[in-house]
Amino acid sequence: NDADSQVFLGYDPPFLVTDASIAGLAARERPNILLVVLESTRFDHTSLAEARLWRGTETPNLAALARRGTTAAHAYVVLPHTTKSLVSILCARYPAMQEPIIEISANFHIQCLPEILGRAGYATGFFQSSWGTFEERPRLVDKLGYQHFEAWEDIQGEKLGYLASDDESLTAPVARWLAGLSEGTPFFVTVLTSATHH
């Protein structure tokens, strides 16, 4: 950021992971990765919170996934905006702090986890229960480096309000996509829920 003009000039350097590091990752055993992003949901409103802090809804399936994986129990969003937060989560950088979503522009260059993992031989997919047209999500997903994208228009879950379908409707499309992968192909899947938006 140029302090004199307050104009975002890009990330320096835009690429943090070297080709050699990506090749090293491709040569190792690669675990499957499922990233679940609960849109607009506080940690203490899930079953993952410590009993003394919990004040929400029971989420037994999420708790079962967490027991078999890794959780970020003390993470905070950089900005209360889903698209900007996705950039931060998946690119390990602060998002642009401007209100417009400049992250989808043609001159926005940044290396993100889906692109890195794709180059290391992972199949990468992004699934969301909200409309794909919301905030031009297909463009963002492409910029982040995902190979596959499905949203409400593809999934056709039960409509909830103007933005989202039921989050359970994400299960079958993710399972179908995974079943279509070649045997032994590692995957990185991001599932973005949306029913909790409001």
SETORTI-220564 format. One record per residue: residue in three letters; x, y negated, z of N, C-alpha, C, CB in turn. Coordinates in steps of 0.02 Angstrom, whole numbers, plus 50000, padded with zeros to 5 digits. Glycine has a CB too. Layout:
ALAXYZXYZXYZXYZ;...
END
This chain:
ASN500425005950000500005000050000500444993850000499525000050061;ASP500344989349954500714983049949500404978250000500694980149877;ALA500774976550052500514972350106500294965550082501034971650161;ASP500614962950029500434956350005499764956249968500964953749959;SER499634961249927499024961249887498464965349916499184963649817;GLN498614969749965498124974249994497784978549941497604970250031;VAL498154980449890497904984749837498234991549844498034981749766;PHE497834996849842498105003549848498495005249785497535008749859;LEU499125006849793499565008249735499695015649725500225004649744;GLY499475019749770499575026949762499995029849818499905028449696;TYR500085036349816500475039749867501185040449844500165046649883;ASP501645039149890502355039549874502695043949925502675032449871;PRO502925049849906502855052949840502175056449835503425058049828;PRO501915057049773501265060349766501295067849777500985058949697;PHE501885070849768501955078049774502445079649831502205081249708;LEU502185083249882502595084849941502865091849940502185083850003;VAL502555096349902502765103449901503125104649835502145108249909;THR503725107149839504145108149780503935114349741504875108649799;ASP504135114649678504015120549636504345126749667504285119449565;ALA504925125849696505275131549728504875134249787505985129449751;SER504585129749827504175131949884503555135649860503975125849927;ILE503255133249806502665136649779502845143549753502335132349723;ALA503415144049719503645150549694503785155249752504275149649651;GLY504055152649807504185156649867503535159249897504565152649918;LEU503035155049898502375157149923502085162549879501885151149926;ALA502155161949814501875166849767502215173649775501955164349696;ALA502835173649799503215179949806503065183549872503955178549800;ARG502725180149918502595183149984501895186249985502655177850040;GLU501765189750039501085192150051500645186050063501045197250112;ARG500085185650028499655179750032498985181550063499555176649961;PRO498855179050123498215180550155497645176750121498235178650231;ASN497045179650125496455176150101496285170550149495855180950092;ILE496015165050123495855159250165495135157050152496345153350152;LEU494745156550206494075153850203494065147650246493535159150226;LEU493935141850216493895135550252493155133550254494325129950218;VAL492885133150314492185131150324492185124050351491805136150372;VAL491865119550313491805112550334491065111350351492055107650278;LEU490935110150414490255108750436490145101150431490125111250510;GLU489775099150382489675092050369489295088750426489305091050303;SER489565083350452489235079350504489065083350567488615076150477;THR489495088050586489375092150645489935091350695489295099550625;ARG489765089550755490265088850807490465095750834490005084350865;PHE491095096450850491365102650876490995104950939492115101950891;ASP490825100250983490505102151045489765103951036490565096451095;HIS489535103750974488855106050959488865112850924488495100850916;THR489415116450931489475123250905489685127850962489995123550846;SER489635134250951489835139251001490595139451010489585146150982;LEU490975135950970491705136050975491955131751034492015133650910;ALA491555127151057491755122751112491785126751177491275116751119;GLU492235124651221492265127651287491585126951322492835124451331;ALA491415131751363490755131751396490615125151433490705137551444;ARG491125122351465491015116251504490885110251459491625114851548;LEU491065110651395490975105051349490365106051302491595104051307;TRP490145112251297489635113951247488975110651263489545121351243;ARG488655107651212488005104651221487595105151157488065097351243;GLY487705110451121487385110851056486985117051044487875110151004;THR487055119450984486695125250960487155131250958486385123850890;GLU486885137050972487295143050967487445144550893486955149151000;THR488065145850879488275147350810488675153850812488705141550779;PRO488345159550822488695165950832489105168150772488205171250850;ASN488865166950711489245169050652489885165050645488815168250589;LEU489845158550659490435154350658490935156650712490255146950669;ALA490685158350771491115160750825491455167250805490705161650889;ALA491085171650771491385178050749491945176850698490845182650719;LEU491835172250651492365170550603492965167650639492095165550550;ALA492845163350687493395160050723493815165150762493115154850771;ARG493495170250790493875175350828494355179050782493395180350861;ARG494185179550718494615183150671495095178550634494195187050622;GLY495045172050646495455167350608495755161950651495035164150554;THR495785156050625496095150350658495595144550659496755148250624;THR495565141050714495125135150717495555129050734494565136150770;ALA495305123250715495625116950733495185113750786495715112150670;ALA495335115350849494895113350904494975106050923495035117650964;HIS495525102950906495645096050926495775091650866496235095750975;ALA495405092750813495475088650752494935083250751495435093050689;TYR495105077650724494635072150718494635069650646494815066350768;VAL494065067450622494045064850555494405058150553493315064050530;VAL494715056850496495065050550486494555044950476495545051050427;LEU494005046650445493505041850424492835045450423493665038750354;PRO492295042550447491655046050449491315046050380491195042850500;HIS491635049450334491375049850265491615056550237491625043750221;THR491165060750214491345067550195491855067850139490735071350173;THR491745064250085492215064550029492905062350050491965060249971;LYS492955056950087493605054450111493925059650158493525047650146;SER493515062650201493775067650247494035073850210493245069650297;LEU493695075850156493925081550117494625080150088493435083150061;VAL494735074150065495395072250039495915072950095495395065050011;SER495755070550154496225071050210496355078250229495955067150269;ILE495825082350234495895089350254496305093250203495205092550262;LEU496165092250139496455096450087497105093750057495955097350033;CYS497255087450070497865084550040498365082450093497675078649997;ALA498185083050158498635081250213498875074050209499235085950214;ARG498435069750185498585062550180497975058650203498775060650106;TYR498095052450221497535047950234497175046650168497765041350267;PRO496515046450169496155044550108496225037050098495405046650113;ALA496055034850038496025027750025495485024750070495895026149949;MET495635019350102495175016450151494645011850119495555012750203;GLN494665011150054494145007250020493495011050020494365005449948;GLU492935007650021492285011050019492165014849955491745005950029;PRO492335012049896492235016049835492675022349836492415011749772;ILE492425027549805492785033949804493285033849747492295039949797;ILE493855030549759494365029949706494745036549698494855024249722;GLU494645041249744494985047649740494805051649677494835051849801;ILE494255049849645494055053449584494285050049521493295054249582;SER494635044449528494855040749468495435044349433495075033649487;ALA495505043049369496005046449327496715044949351495925044349255;ASN496825039149379497505037349400497655038949473497625030049388;PHE497225042849504497335044749574497715051349573496655045449613;HIS498365051049589498785056949586499025058849656499395055749539;ILE498865064949675499065067549740499045075249737498595064849797;GLN499525078249769499555085549771499145088049830500295088049777;CYS498695092849817498245095349868498295102949873497515093149854;LEU498075105549929498125112649944497825117149890497805114050010;PRO497225115849864496945120349813497395120949751496255117949792;GLU497685115449731498135115649672498765119549688498315108449649;ILE499045118449748499645122049769499515129549771499885119549838;LEU498965131549804498805138649809498635141649741498215139649857;GLY498295137949698498155140349631498795141949593497735135249592;ARG499285137549599499935138749566500305144649596500375132449571;ALA500135146449658500455152149691500055158649680500525150849767;GLY499565158449635499205164549617498535165549651499625170249631;TYR498315160849690497665161349723497105159549675497635156749785;ALA496535162849683495915160549652495615155549701495415166649637;THR495405149749676495155144549720494445142649701495615138349717;GLY494005142349751493305140649740493035135949793492885146849737;PHE492595131549772492275126749816491525127449809492495119349801;PHE491175128549865490445129549864490135124649914490265136949883;GLN489605121249892489255116749937488505117449928489465109449924;SER488145116249982487415116949979487065110449959487155119250046;SER487435105049951487135098849928487175098449852487475092649961;TRP486845093349825486865092149752487585091049730486435086049733;GLY487775094049675488445093149647488555086049623488565097949591;THR488015082749603488075075949578488195070849633487455074049539;PHE488085072849696488185068249752488915066149756487965071549818;GLU489035059749750489705056749752490175059949701489995057349821;GLU489895062049645490295064949590490765070449614490695059449555;ARG490485074849655490885080249686491255084549635490445084549728;PRO490965086249576491355090249529492015087049509490945091649467;ARG492005080549500492635077049483493135077449540492505069649466;LEU492895076549602493345077049659493635084049665492985075149724;VAL493205089049660493425096049666493955097649613492825100849660;ASP493855095049553494345095949500495005092449517494075093349433;LYS494955086249542495565082549561495945086049617495375075449583;LEU495585089349662495925092849716496265099249692495425094549770;GLY496075101749634496405107549605496025114049609497045108449637;TYR495375113849626494985119949628494845122449557494315118849666;GLN494795129149551494655132249486493915133549476495045138749481;HIS493525133849530492825135649525492415131149572492705143149542;PHE491815129249550491385124849590490655126949581491485117449571;GLU490295127449637489575128449635489245124049687489395135949647;ALA488665121349668488285116949712487545118949709488385109449693;TRP487125114749739486415116249744486105117949676486045110449774;GLU486295114349624486015115549558486135122749535486315110749507;ASP486705125549554486885132449535486575137449584487645133349534;ILE486565135649648486375140249701485615140849708486675138149766;GLN485275135149702484535134949706484275137349773484225139049651;GLY484575134949827484315136549893483685132649908484845135249947;GLU483415133749967482815130149988482995122850000482505133350052;LYS482645118349967482805111249972482645108550041482405107249919;LEU483125104750069483045101450133483185094050123483525104450187;GLY482675090050119482765082850109483015081250039483245080050160;TYR483285075250032483495072949966484185075449946483495065449964;LEU484575078049994485275079449980485465086749976485685076250032;ALA485165090950017485445097550028484935103150023485765097850095;SER485215109150016484815115150023485045118650087484885119949960;ASP484695123950104484885127550165485585130450157484385133250181;ASP485985130250210486675132450206486745139950197487045130250267;GLU486245143750220486275151050211486295152950137485675154350245;SER486035148550095486035149950023486725150149993485615144749987;LEU487235148050030487925148350006488215155450006488365143750048;THR487945159750048488235166350059488255170549995487835170050111;ALA487695171149960487675175549900488135173049844486955175949874;PRO488155166549828488605164349775489345165449792488485156949761;VAL489525164249855490225165449874490385172949867490355163049947;ALA489945177149891490055184449887490095186749814489485188249923;ARG489665183949771489685185749699490345183749667489105182249662;TRP490565177649683491195175249654491775179549677491305167949674;LEU491785181149742492325185349768492315192249736492275185949844;ALA491725195049726491665201749695491915201649623490945204049697;GLY491895195949590492125195449521492875194449513491785189849488;LEU493235193649568493965192749564494305199449551494235189649629;SER494865199149517495265205149507495505207849574495865203749460;GLU495525214349579495735217549642496425215149662495715225149636;GLY496495213349725497135211049751497275203649743497675214849718;THR496835200049708496945192849700496785189249765496505190049642;PRO497265185549793497105181849854496635176049837497755179249888;PHE496245173849886495775168449873495815163049926495065171049867;PHE495655157049904495555151349948494865148549932496125145949940;VAL494405149349979493715147049969493555141650020493215152949974;THR493285136249996493025131050040492275131050035493315124150022;VAL491945131350093491215131150098491035124850136490925137650133;LEU490675120350102490445114150133489705114450145490615108150087;THR489515114650209488805114550226488545107450220488695117350299;SER487905106650212487615099950204486965098950242487505098650131;ALA486655104350266486005103750298486045099150359485745110650318;THR486635098550389486715094550449486865087150434487275097350491;HIS486825085250370487025078450350486685073050392486855077350277;HIS486055073850406485705068650445485625070650517485015067350415;
END
